[in-house]
Structure formats: C-alpha cells, structure tokens
C-alpha cells in the first residue's frame, strides 16, 4: 500500500489513507493562520488557536479539489502516492460554430474561449480573468453547453442582488430566452427552483435544507474570491451532486489559505489573461492612476498617534478633506464614481455637498439600503449619460457592476484590501462607445509626524504595491490641505 492514498469519496470530499505520523505532517502542511485571527478570536470559542485546518486529522477528510497539493506534498517528502478519483465521463467539447448559434451578437475573444474550454475540460476549477474582461459571457457559454448536454439544473451564485439582475440582463442580451430558462433568487423572488438555471445570491439560500441543494448538478460561483466565507463554504459542501464546479473571479487576495480554500471547493486556478495584456489588445480601457497625497495640517498633540477607528472618524468628518473631494468631483469631465466606506458618517456628507454644488449635473447616492431595482436604474441611466456622479459604498458598487461609460473613479476612503482595490478599479476598465480611458483618483492622507506613520498612509503603501504589480501608470501629487 502507498504511504499516502488519496481517495475521492464525493464531488466535495476525499479521504486520505496514511499512517498517523504522516497525517500529522499533512495536518501541519494544510494549517494556516487566519490573517484576521487576532480580531476573530474575540468572537470565537476560547480554544480556537486562530488557524484554519483544511485536512481533518481525526477523519482524514480533505476537499477533493486539493488532490494536486497532496500529490506534490508526497513527492516533496519522498512518500509513495496513489490516487483513486471518481470516474468522470468523457464529454465532447463544443465547436466554435456551435457556440456561435447561442450568441449571434457577440464573438468570444480568444481568452474567453480558453477559459470556456478549460472549465468544461477540467469540470472543476477557477477561471482567473481580469475584472471587466467579460466573465458573464464565459458563464453563459458554460451554462448553455451543460444544459444542452443533459444537465437538469444549474446554480449560479453571485454576491449581490445587483449582480443577479445584471447576469439576467446580460444573458437576455446574448440571445437567451431568460424567462423560460433562468430564474432570479433573492428577497422578493421564490427560492423554489423551477428553471434550468437559478441565479441566486448566497445570502438567499445558505440556510435552506440539505435536500434543496441535491437538485443541482452543476454550480458556477461568480466572484469566487468571496467563497471563503463560512456560509459560502457550507453551500458548496452541500452541493454533493455537482460534478461540474466552476468559479470565476478577477482577483485573489494573495494569501495561501484563501487560494487553497477556493481550490478545494472548486479546483485549480487558471489565469487566462492579465489586465495589462487585455489593455494592450484594446479589450480594456487605458487607466491612469493619480495619487493625490493630502498633507493635513499638524494635529493637536492629543490627536497624534490615533487608533484606527479614531483616524477614520477624523478623516470622515474633515471639512477640508470633504471639500477637496467635492471640488475634485466638480472639476472632472465625464461620469464619475466616488467610492466610500461609511454611509452616514461619510457617504451622506459627500453626497449632500456634491449634490448642492453640482446643480446642473445628476448626482446619485447608492448604499446597501437602496433597492436593487433602483441601483439597476442608476446603472442603466449612467450608460446614457456623460456627466453624472455616483456616490456609492464600496459594498454596493465595487464588485461586478458593469458601467461602460465610467470616466473617473475616486477612492474617497482608505483601503489596503487587494481584492477591493482591484475590483473597484475594474469599474473603470470597461470600454464604451465613446470611452477608451479612465482615470483613478486615489485620495491619500498624510498625518505623519516624527517617526509615526498613520494608518491611511500605510494602506496607501499597500495599494502602490498592487498598482506596481499590475503595471498601471501612476503619478503622485502632493497637496497641502487647509
């Protein structure tokens, strides 16, 4: 018998047969400290050590999607290895002329076709393609093919109600009879599945009984980087009859545990293109990043070395800072998206100031309590406008929203999240009939004194690293606030 025998037991799980000493090594290999552990420990049970373990040492269970990592572990440690996977039927792969019948108004780009074939050939995996690269078309083609090849019902999981509506609209534009073939699931719609493809937010289905998920035989997770949340993992673990498990995303957060959880739930990550490659080919808009470093007046001694919450509260309430953002929005030509973190203590203030100043331009205010239909109306209105301003929370408009005629993006709140940064940038990368370029205005707050570097400035250093990794054009401007 091999030192390590990997046996897939379901579409979700596998079991590893090995000696206890090897199991202990595997447990350590697949154990990771959660980056936010020190904050989550306060909410968790006292015995939690802040680690996620992807190999269960008591049951020897592991996600089936991690087979490749187990194989490499065995090779690197000179263990003999054997593998027993569930038998997979060999499916005929589609021809381009066949797919063309489904989408008479669109021709898949080369990287979209690569992603499509990768997903169908592997049956499980994550397609990593830049934000704004047309992942909805990839998802549409995968869904059409699987349903035509005999799959009874598929589940497409998205993070927001706005993305449910957008997917539904996109599929209709591609030429599908969505009223017959698709159904939307979120508040106000039934969760009882009746259509071949169900498009749902994870929040709408995560607490449904196990038998509900048994009816699906393929699953696609859009914005798959969000699937590390416990509720999303629960859904994926319940989808035991889904042999096709495809994720799509434009961003991963860079942590190994994040990547392994996703690959365990779906399968290996396959990057099909980079942002720079698609910009060079003319598929994405050119992007200029202007980092506006605001040097704040020296603070009173009592306010120096503020805690993070105190610093954020100070920035949100800063009259000179909010006035600067308002003046910036007024000076820009074209449609402008302003992204903020906190609704009442910042977003509403910015909206009221900008709306009062820009009397001859449409100013929209978007946050979590705005109905999905109203958000969709704003999105569609902006498609036909040339000088509107959207003041929106990161949570509602940083991910997935498709606005082709967006000329400017302003980061009004500091962030160090790689996912949030790249997803937010993606709002401006979509091409429009009269738009080939977008400018990001990154608001940076310099509250340094002596050797002390404030939180917002440290977050900016993280964003600069992200910009450089993506090879974006960056210019920095130092501005003194009064």
C-alpha positions in Angstrom: 0.0 0.0 0.0 1.2 3.5 -0.7 2.3 5.8 2.1 -0.4 8.2 1.0 -3.6 7.1 -0.8 -5.9 9.8 -1.9 -9.5 8.5 -2.4 -12.2 10.8 -3.7 -15.4 9.9 -1.9 -17.8 12.5 -3.3 -17.9 15.6 -5.5 -16.9 17.6 -2.4 -14.7 15.4 -0.2 -11.8 12.9 -0.3 -10.2 10.7 2.3 -6.5 10.1 2.8 -5.3 6.8 4.0 -1.9 7.1 5.7 -0.1 6.4 9.0 -0.8 8.7 12.0 2.6 10.3 11.7 2.0 11.2 8.1 -1.4 12.5 8.9 0.2 14.8 11.5 2.5 16.2 8.8 -0.4 16.7 6.4 -2.3 18.5 9.2 0.6 20.9 9.7 1.0 21.4 5.9 -2.6 22.3 5.4 -2.9 24.5 8.5 -2.8 28.3 8.1 -3.1 31.2 10.5 -6.0 33.4 9.5 -4.8 37.0 8.8 -7.7 38.4 10.9 -7.3 35.8 13.7 -6.5 38.3 16.4 -9.8 40.1 15.8 -11.9 37.0 15.3 -10.6 35.3 18.4 -12.7 37.6 20.5 -15.8 36.3 18.8 -14.7 32.6 18.6 -14.6 30.0 21.3 -11.7 30.3 23.7 -9.9 27.2 22.4 -9.6 28.4 18.8 -5.9 29.0 18.0 -6.5 31.3 15.0 -5.8 28.6 12.4 -7.8 27.1 9.6 -7.1 23.4 9.0 -8.0 22.0 5.6 -7.1 18.4 6.5 -9.2 16.9 9.3 -6.8 14.8 11.3 -9.5 12.8 13.0 -11.5 11.8 9.9 -8.7 12.2 7.4 -11.1 14.2 5.2 -9.9 16.9 2.8 -11.5 18.8 -0.1 -11.3 16.8 -3.3 -10.1 19.8 -5.1 -6.8 19.7 -3.2 -5.6 16.4 -4.8 -2.8 18.2 -6.6 -1.4 19.7 -3.4 -1.4 16.3 -1.7 0.4 14.7 -4.6 3.1 17.4 -4.5 3.4 17.0 -0.7 4.0 13.3 -1.2 6.6 13.9 -3.9 8.5 16.6 -2.0 8.7 14.3 1.1 9.6 11.1 -0.7 6.3 9.3 0.1 4.8 6.8 -2.3 1.5 8.0 -3.6 -1.7 6.6 -5.2 -4.9 8.2 -6.1 -8.4 7.0 -6.7 -10.8 9.6 -8.2 -14.4 9.2 -9.1 -14.9 8.1 -12.7 -15.6 11.0 -14.9 -17.5 10.7 -18.2 -15.6 11.9 -21.2 -17.7 14.7 -22.8 -17.4 16.1 -26.3 -16.1 19.6 -26.2 -18.0 22.3 -28.2 -17.0 23.7 -31.5 -17.0 27.5 -32.1 -19.7 27.2 -34.8 -22.0 25.5 -32.3 -21.4 28.2 -29.7 -22.0 31.0 -32.3 -25.6 30.0 -32.5 -26.2 31.0 -28.9 -24.6 34.4 -29.1 -25.3 35.9 -32.6 -24.5 39.4 -31.3 -21.1 38.6 -29.6 -18.0 36.8 -30.7 -16.0 35.3 -27.8 -12.5 36.6 -27.5 -9.5 34.2 -27.5 -9.1 34.3 -23.7 -12.8 33.8 -23.2 -12.7 30.7 -25.4 -9.6 29.4 -23.5 -11.5 29.9 -20.2 -14.6 28.2 -21.5 -12.7 25.1 -22.7 -10.6 24.9 -19.5 -13.8 24.8 -17.4 -15.5 22.2 -19.5 -12.4 20.0 -19.9 -11.4 20.1 -16.2 -15.0 20.1 -14.9 -13.8 21.8 -11.8 -11.5 24.8 -11.5 -11.3 28.6 -11.1 -11.0 30.9 -14.1 -8.9 33.9 -13.1 -9.6 36.7 -15.6 -9.3 40.4 -15.0 -12.3 42.5 -13.8 -14.2 43.8 -16.8 -13.0 41.1 -19.1 -16.4 39.7 -19.8 -16.8 36.8 -17.4 -20.6 36.8 -17.8 -20.2 35.6 -21.4 -17.9 32.8 -20.2 -20.5 31.8 -17.6 -23.3 32.0 -20.2 -21.5 29.7 -22.6 -20.7 27.2 -19.9 -24.3 27.1 -18.7 -25.8 26.7 -22.2 -23.5 23.9 -23.1 -24.1 21.9 -19.8 -27.8 22.3 -20.1 -27.8 21.2 -23.7 -25.7 18.2 -22.8 -28.2 16.8 -20.4 -27.7 18.6 -17.1 -31.1 19.2 -15.5 -30.5 22.2 -13.3 -27.6 24.5 -12.5 -26.9 27.1 -9.8 -25.1 30.3 -10.4 -24.1 32.0 -7.2 -23.3 35.7 -7.1 -22.6 38.0 -4.1 -25.2 40.8 -4.6 -28.7 41.3 -5.8 -27.4 43.8 -8.4 -25.3 41.0 -9.9 -28.3 38.7 -10.1 -30.1 41.4 -12.2 -27.1 42.1 -14.3 -26.5 38.4 -15.1 -30.1 38.0 -16.0 -30.0 41.1 -18.3 -26.7 40.0 -19.9 -28.0 36.6 -20.7 -31.0 38.1 -22.3 -28.8 40.4 -24.4 -26.8 37.4 -25.5 -30.0 36.0 -27.0 -31.3 33.5 -24.4 -35.0 33.2 -23.5 -34.3 34.1 -19.9 -38.0 34.0 -18.9 -38.1 30.3 -19.8 -34.6 29.2 -18.8 -33.5 31.4 -15.9 -34.9 32.4 -12.6 -33.7 35.0 -10.1 -33.5 34.2 -6.4 -33.3 36.9 -3.8 -35.7 38.7 -1.5 -39.0 39.1 -3.3 -38.5 36.1 -5.5 -39.2 32.5 -4.6 -36.3 30.2 -3.8 -38.3 27.2 -5.1 -36.3 26.1 -8.2 -38.3 25.7 -11.4 -36.0 27.0 -14.2 -32.9 25.2 -15.7 -30.6 27.9 -14.3 -31.1 29.5 -11.0 -29.2 32.8 -10.4 -29.0 33.5 -6.7 -27.2 35.4 -4.0 -25.6 33.2 -1.5 -27.5 35.0 1.3 -30.8 33.8 -0.1 -30.1 30.1 0.0 -27.4 29.3 2.6 -29.8 28.4 5.4 -32.0 26.2 3.2 -32.2 22.4 4.0 -29.8 19.9 2.6 -32.3 18.4 0.2 -32.7 21.7 -1.6 -29.1 21.6 -2.9 -29.4 18.0 -4.1 -31.4 19.1 -7.1 -28.5 20.9 -8.7 -26.0 19.0 -10.9 -23.6 21.9 -11.7 -22.6 25.0 -9.9 -20.9 28.2 -11.0 -19.6 30.7 -8.5 -19.1 34.2 -9.8 -16.7 36.5 -7.9 -15.4 33.3 -6.4 -12.9 35.1 -4.2 -15.8 35.6 -1.7 -16.3 31.9 -1.3 -14.0 31.6 1.7 -16.9 32.8 4.0 -18.3 30.0 6.2 -21.8 30.4 4.6 -20.5 30.0 1.1 -18.3 27.0 2.1 -21.4 25.5 3.6 -23.3 25.8 0.3 -20.5 24.3 -1.7 -20.3 21.4 0.7 -24.0 20.7 0.4 -23.9 20.6 -3.5 -22.9 17.0 -3.5 -24.4 16.2 -6.9 -22.5 18.9 -8.8 -19.6 17.3 -10.6 -19.1 20.5 -12.6 -17.8 23.1 -10.1 -16.6 26.3 -11.8 -15.5 29.5 -10.2 -14.8 32.8 -11.9 -13.0 35.8 -10.4 -10.8 38.7 -11.3 -8.9 38.8 -8.0 -7.5 36.7 -5.3 -6.3 38.3 -2.0 -2.8 36.8 -2.2 -3.0 34.7 0.9 -2.2 31.0 0.5 -5.1 29.9 2.7 -7.6 31.9 0.6 -6.3 30.2 -2.6 -6.3 26.7 -1.1 -9.9 27.0 0.3 -11.1 28.1 -3.2 -9.2 25.4 -5.0 -10.5 22.8 -2.5 -14.1 23.9 -3.2 -13.8 24.4 -7.0 -10.4 23.2 -8.4 -7.1 24.6 -9.7 -6.8 28.2 -10.6 -6.2 29.0 -14.2 -5.2 32.6 -15.2 -6.4 33.2 -18.8 -5.2 36.8 -19.2 -3.8 39.8 -17.3 -5.1 43.3 -17.2 -2.1 44.7 -19.0 -2.4 42.1 -21.8 -6.1 43.0 -22.3 -5.3 46.7 -22.3 -2.5 46.2 -24.9 -5.0 44.3 -27.1 -7.6 47.1 -26.8 -10.1 44.9 -24.8 -9.9 47.1 -21.7 -9.8 50.8 -21.3 -6.5 52.5 -20.6 -6.0 53.5 -16.9 -4.2 56.4 -15.4 -3.8 56.5 -11.6 -3.3 59.8 -9.9 -2.4 59.5 -6.3 -3.4 62.7 -4.5 -1.4 62.8 -1.3 -3.2 65.2 1.1 -0.9 66.7 3.7 -3.2 67.5 6.6 -2.4 70.5 9.0 -0.5 69.4 12.1 -2.8 67.8 14.6 -3.0 68.8 18.3 -0.8 66.6 20.5 -3.8 64.9 22.0 -4.8 63.6 18.5 -1.5 62.3 17.4 -1.0 58.5 17.2 -4.7 58.0 16.9 -6.2 54.5 16.9 -7.5 53.3 13.5 -11.2 54.0 14.3 -10.3 57.5 15.6 -8.3 58.2 12.4 -11.1 57.1 10.2 -13.6 59.2 12.2 -11.3 62.2 11.8 -11.0 61.7 8.1 -14.7 61.2 7.5 -15.5 64.4 9.4 -12.7 66.5 8.0 -14.3 69.6 6.3 -11.2 70.4 4.3 -10.9 66.8 3.0 -14.6 66.6 2.1 -14.4 70.0 0.4 -11.4 68.8 -1.6 -13.3 65.7 -2.8 -16.3 67.9 -3.7 -14.1 70.3 -5.7 -12.4 67.4 -7.4 -15.7 65.9 -8.5 -16.9 69.2 -9.8 -13.7 69.7 -11.9 -13.9 66.3 -13.7 -15.5 65.8 -17.0 -17.5 62.6 -17.8 -19.2 60.1 -15.5 -17.6 59.9 -12.1 -17.9 57.2 -9.4 -17.0 58.1 -5.8 -16.5 55.1 -3.5 -16.7 55.4 0.3 -16.9 53.1 3.3 -19.3 54.5 5.8 -22.8 55.6 4.8 -24.0 58.1 7.4 -20.7 59.5 8.7 -19.1 60.0 5.3 -21.1 58.9 2.2 -24.1 61.0 3.0 -22.0 64.0 3.8 -20.2 63.8 0.4 -23.5 63.3 -1.5 -25.2 66.3 0.1 -22.2 68.6 -0.5 -21.7 67.4 -4.1 -25.4 67.5 -4.9 -25.7 71.0 -3.6 -22.7 72.2 -5.6 -23.4 70.4 -8.9 -26.8 71.9 -9.6 -26.7 71.1 -13.4 -25.5 67.5 -13.1 -27.2 64.4 -11.9 -25.9 63.1 -8.6 -26.9 59.6 -7.4 -26.5 58.2 -3.9 -26.1 54.4 -3.5 -25.8 52.3 -0.4 -26.9 49.0 1.0 -30.5 50.1 1.8 -31.2 51.3 -1.8 -33.4 48.8 -3.5 -31.8 46.6 -6.2 -34.2 47.9 -8.8 -33.2 51.5 -8.0 -29.5 50.6 -8.3 -30.1 49.0 -11.6 -31.9 52.1 -12.8 -28.9 54.3 -11.8 -26.5 51.9 -13.6 -28.6 52.0 -16.8 -29.1 55.7 -16.7 -25.3 56.2 -16.4 -24.9 54.2 -19.6 -26.7 57.0 -21.5 -25.2 60.0 -19.5 -21.9 61.8 -19.9 -21.5 63.9 -16.8 -23.3 62.1 -13.9 -21.8 61.5 -10.4 -22.5 58.3 -8.4 -21.6 58.4 -4.7 -21.6 54.7 -3.8 -20.5 52.5 -1.0 -17.7 50.0 -1.7 -20.0 47.2 -0.8 -22.6 48.0 -3.5 -20.6 49.3 -6.4 -17.0 48.0 -6.1 -17.7 44.4 -7.3 -19.2 43.2 -10.6 -21.2 46.3 -11.5 -21.0 46.9 -15.3 -20.8 50.6 -16.2 -19.3 51.0 -19.7 -19.2 54.8 -19.7 -17.4 55.5 -16.5 -14.6 58.0 -17.0 -13.4 58.7 -13.4 -13.2 56.8 -10.2 -12.4 58.4 -6.8 -11.3 56.4 -3.8 -12.7 58.5 -1.0 -11.9 56.0 1.8 -8.6 54.3 2.5 -8.3 50.5 2.0 -5.5 48.0 1.9 -7.5 45.1 0.5 -6.1 43.8 -2.8 -9.5 42.4 -3.8 -11.4 45.6 -3.0 -8.8 47.7 -4.8 -8.7 45.7 -8.0 -12.4 45.2 -8.1 -13.0 48.9 -7.6 -10.5 49.7 -10.4 -12.4 47.3 -12.6 -15.4 49.5 -12.6 -13.5 51.9 -14.8 -11.9 49.4 -17.2 -14.9 48.6 -19.3 -14.9 50.1 -22.8 -17.7 52.2 -24.1 -18.6 53.6 -27.5 -17.2 57.0 -26.6 -14.9 56.0 -23.8 -11.4 54.4 -24.2 -9.7 55.7 -21.0 -10.4 56.0 -17.3 -8.6 57.9 -14.5 -8.5 56.8 -10.9 -8.0 59.4 -8.3 -6.6 57.8 -5.2 -7.1 60.0 -2.1 -4.2 59.6 0.3 -4.0 61.1 3.8 -0.6 62.1 5.2 -0.9 62.5 9.0 2.7 61.7 9.8 4.7 63.3 12.5 8.2 62.4 13.6 8.6 58.6 13.1 4.9 57.9 13.3 3.2 56.8 10.1 -0.6 56.9 10.2 -2.9 54.0 9.1 -4.2 55.6 5.9 -0.7 56.2 4.6 0.3 52.6 5.4 -2.8 51.4 3.5 -1.7 53.6 0.5 1.7 51.8 0.5 -0.2 48.5 0.1 -2.2 50.0 -2.8 1.0 51.2 -4.5 2.4 47.6 -4.3 -0.8 46.4 -6.0 -0.6 49.1 -8.7 3.0 48.2 -9.5 2.3 44.5 -9.7 -0.4 45.2 -12.2 1.9 47.6 -14.2 -0.5 50.5 -14.0 0.5 54.1 -14.9 0.9 56.0 -11.7 1.6 59.7 -10.9 1.8 61.2 -7.4 0.8 64.7 -6.5 1.4 66.2 -3.1 -1.3 68.6 -2.0 -1.5 70.7 1.2 -4.9 70.9 2.9 -6.1 74.0 4.5 
